[in-house]
Amino acid sequence: MTEPTPETEPAHDPEMLQLASKVFDLARHGDTDTLAAYVDAGVPANLTNDRGDSLIMLAAYHGHLDAVNALLQRGADPNRPNDRGQTPLGGAVFKGEDEVVRVLLAHGADPEAGSPSAIEAAGVFGRQDLVELFRGE
């Protein structure tokens, strides 16, 4: 077996990069059915872009509840941080996406994970209701 060269390495394949870009756009824009079909066809549920943003991070940050649910059902990690240490839960708190916050919590998202954590973000934005939710109060 030979070591992949830059010319043969799948990550540098223009068609693969175009497909990945399309899938990230689907998550960003909440095209749930098409996104789910790509994941069902073999695109990793935890695929990340060049900044470490996962599909679920993009869907959560942009408030696409159905896409978040579809990705969680297909094994997406609700705690996977991006390259800056931000989690999908923290992103949903930052954007004020309360329904997404609740779904992520129901699927095991850790409000103490990330930098800033979802608890810290809720505190910064004066969301005492979320702080209490995260602490189980």
LINNOR-V425300 format. One record per run of one state. SS is the DSSP state (~ for helix, > for strand, _ for the rest). FROM is the first residue (numbers start at 1). TO is the last residue. Records with the same first field share a line. If there is no record, write none. Layout:
SS=FROM-TO  FROM-TO
This chain:
_=1-9  13-13  30-31  41-47  49-53  62-64  74-87  96-97  107-113  115-116  125-127  135-137
~=10-12  14-29  32-40  55-61  65-73  88-95  98-106  118-124  128-134
>=48-48  54-54  114-114  117-117
